[in-house]
Amino acid sequence: MSDDSRSDYLERLAVIREDPQVKNLAHRRAGDPELAKDALQEAYYAMAKMDPEQIEDLRKYFCTVVTHTAYRLRGQLRAAVVEDPAGLVDASGRKLGGESLPPTFDEAVHTNMMGDNWRECLAMNRVALTGNVPGRSPDSDKYRNVIATVSKEMLNAILTGDFREVDLNLALGAAYPEWFAERCVGVSNIHQRFARARADVRDLLKTVISLDELRS
């Protein structure tokens, strides 16, 4: 890249960084003015090292980098899945019931990209992730595979805004009724099995997002 082309590229990045809509996006994602400024600056420096010919849409890509950076700085990607699934649903631009919220600048693009990254991480690392799941039933391999499968279903539901906590129990029970609806087992024990399985799903999704952060 010539010096003139390089200067032009950096100038275009600076214009995007100072765009009020982009700043507003960074603020929404970071949740704090100072963190938003840091996210914008880090995104600028990260993209300054890239080859612009490899970027199809500079503005959209910048917004994607800002979003990833803001979430990393804030540390809320992990919390959204592990502690507050509704928070990630809100980030996807939908209410819990699936009703669309008023669209905001490029949010659908960012959510789709992040969702694709998480799905890819889950698919690529499924064997390792499944192996880390505790074997809590007599058929430990089946239990681990059920947790991985239900985790994928729940991730898709969260990203599309269709997540409901009750669906997690229903999905687990449907996938492994021999364990989650075992006869001659007390209700308290069944509740405990569901609680542990829900925790295993959240731990697996937490690991998926951590892996994606390492790749970012």
C-alpha positions in Angstrom: 0.0 0.0 0.0 1.4 3.4 -1.0 1.8 6.2 1.6 -1.1 8.1 0.1 -3.4 5.1 0.1 -2.4 4.4 3.7 -3.1 8.0 4.7 -6.5 7.8 3.0 -7.4 4.6 4.7 -6.5 6.0 8.2 -8.5 9.1 7.5 -11.5 7.0 6.5 -11.2 5.0 9.7 -10.9 8.2 11.8 -14.1 9.6 10.1 -16.0 6.4 11.0 -14.6 6.4 14.6 -16.0 10.0 15.0 -19.3 9.3 13.5 -22.1 10.0 16.1 -23.9 6.8 15.2 -20.8 4.7 15.7 -20.1 6.5 19.0 -23.6 5.8 20.1 -23.2 2.1 19.2 -20.0 1.9 21.3 -21.7 3.6 24.2 -24.6 1.2 24.1 -22.4 -1.8 23.9 -19.9 -0.6 26.6 -22.5 0.9 28.9 -20.0 3.5 30.0 -18.6 6.6 28.2 -15.0 5.9 29.1 -15.2 2.3 28.1 -16.9 3.4 24.9 -14.0 5.7 24.1 -11.5 2.9 24.8 -13.4 0.5 22.5 -13.4 3.0 19.7 -9.7 3.7 20.0 -8.8 0.0 20.2 -10.9 -0.7 17.2 -9.2 2.1 15.3 -5.7 0.8 16.2 -6.6 -2.8 15.4 -8.0 -1.9 12.0 -5.2 0.4 11.2 -3.0 -2.7 11.0 -5.3 -4.4 8.5 -5.3 -4.5 4.8 -8.4 -2.5 3.6 -8.5 -4.6 0.4 -9.6 -7.5 2.5 -12.5 -5.6 4.1 -15.7 -5.5 2.0 -17.6 -2.9 4.1 -15.3 -0.8 6.2 -18.0 0.8 8.3 -19.8 -2.4 9.1 -16.5 -4.2 9.9 -15.4 -1.3 12.2 -18.7 -1.5 14.0 -18.2 -5.2 14.5 -14.8 -4.7 15.9 -16.1 -2.0 18.2 -18.9 -4.3 19.4 -16.5 -7.2 20.2 -14.1 -4.8 21.9 -16.8 -3.1 24.0 -18.1 -6.5 25.2 -14.6 -7.7 26.0 -13.8 -4.5 28.0 -17.1 -4.7 29.8 -16.9 -8.4 30.4 -20.7 -8.9 29.8 -20.7 -11.4 27.1 -20.1 -14.1 29.6 -22.5 -12.7 32.2 -25.2 -12.4 29.6 -25.3 -16.1 29.0 -24.3 -17.4 32.4 -26.1 -15.0 34.7 -28.7 -13.2 32.6 -29.9 -14.8 29.4 -32.4 -12.0 28.9 -29.5 -9.6 28.6 -28.3 -11.3 25.6 -31.8 -11.5 24.2 -32.0 -7.8 24.5 -28.7 -7.4 22.8 -30.1 -9.3 19.8 -32.7 -6.7 19.4 -35.8 -8.7 20.5 -38.0 -8.9 23.6 -38.3 -12.2 25.4 -41.5 -13.0 23.7 -39.8 -12.6 20.3 -41.4 -9.2 19.5 -38.9 -7.1 17.5 -37.7 -3.9 19.2 -37.2 -0.7 17.1 -34.2 -1.4 14.9 -31.0 0.4 15.7 -27.9 1.0 13.6 -26.4 -2.2 12.3 -27.4 -4.2 15.4 -28.8 -7.1 13.4 -25.5 -7.4 11.5 -23.4 -7.4 14.7 -25.7 -10.0 16.4 -25.6 -12.3 13.4 -21.8 -12.1 13.2 -21.4 -12.8 16.9 -23.9 -15.6 16.7 -22.1 -17.2 13.8 -18.8 -17.0 15.7 -20.3 -18.7 18.7 -21.9 -21.4 16.7 -18.7 -22.0 14.8 -16.8 -22.3 18.2 -19.3 -24.7 19.5 -19.2 -26.9 16.3 -15.4 -26.8 16.0 -14.8 -27.6 19.7 -17.7 -29.9 20.4 -15.6 -32.9 21.2 -13.5 -31.0 23.7 -16.4 -29.2 25.2 -18.5 -32.3 25.5 -15.5 -34.1 27.2 -15.4 -31.4 29.9 -19.1 -31.9 30.9 -19.5 -33.9 34.0 -21.0 -37.4 33.5 -23.9 -37.1 35.8 -25.9 -40.1 34.7 -25.2 -43.8 34.4 -24.8 -43.3 30.6 -22.3 -40.4 31.0 -21.6 -40.2 27.2 -25.3 -39.7 26.5 -25.6 -37.1 29.3 -22.6 -35.1 27.9 -24.0 -35.2 24.3 -27.4 -34.1 25.5 -25.8 -31.1 27.3 -23.9 -30.2 24.1 -27.0 -30.5 21.9 -29.3 -28.6 24.3 -26.6 -25.9 24.6 -26.7 -25.4 20.8 -30.5 -25.2 20.9 -30.5 -22.7 23.7 -27.8 -20.6 22.0 -29.9 -20.4 18.9 -33.0 -19.5 21.0 -31.2 -16.8 22.8 -29.9 -15.2 19.6 -33.3 -15.2 17.9 -35.0 -13.9 21.0 -37.1 -17.0 21.6 -35.4 -18.1 24.8 -37.5 -18.9 27.9 -36.1 -20.5 31.0 -38.8 -23.1 31.0 -37.7 -24.3 27.6 -34.4 -25.4 29.0 -36.1 -28.0 31.2 -38.4 -29.1 28.4 -35.4 -29.6 26.0 -33.4 -31.5 28.6 -36.4 -33.7 29.5 -37.2 -34.4 25.8 -33.6 -35.3 25.0 -33.0 -37.6 27.9 -36.3 -38.7 29.6 -34.7 -41.8 31.1 -32.7 -39.4 33.4 -34.9 -36.3 33.8 -38.2 -38.2 34.1 -36.9 -41.4 35.7 -39.5 -43.4 37.5 -39.2 -44.2 41.2 -37.1 -41.1 41.8 -38.1 -38.4 44.2 -39.2 -35.0 42.9 -36.4 -33.3 44.8 -33.9 -35.5 43.1 -35.4 -34.7 39.6 -35.3 -31.0 40.4 -31.6 -31.3 41.4 -30.8 -33.1 38.1 -32.4 -30.3 36.2 -30.6 -27.7 38.2 -27.2 -29.3 37.6 -27.9 -29.8 33.9 -28.9 -26.1 33.5 -25.6 -25.2 35.2 -23.7 -27.5 32.8 -25.4 -25.8 29.8 -24.4 -22.4 31.1 -20.8 -23.5 31.8 -20.5 -24.9 28.3 -21.8 -21.7 26.7 -19.5 -19.7 28.9 -16.6 -21.7 27.5 -17.8 -21.1 24.0 -17.8 -17.4 24.4 -14.5 -17.4 26.2 -13.0 -19.3 23.2 -14.5 -16.7 20.8 -13.0 -13.9 22.8 -9.5 -15.5 22.5 -9.9 -15.7 18.7 -11.0 -12.0 18.5 
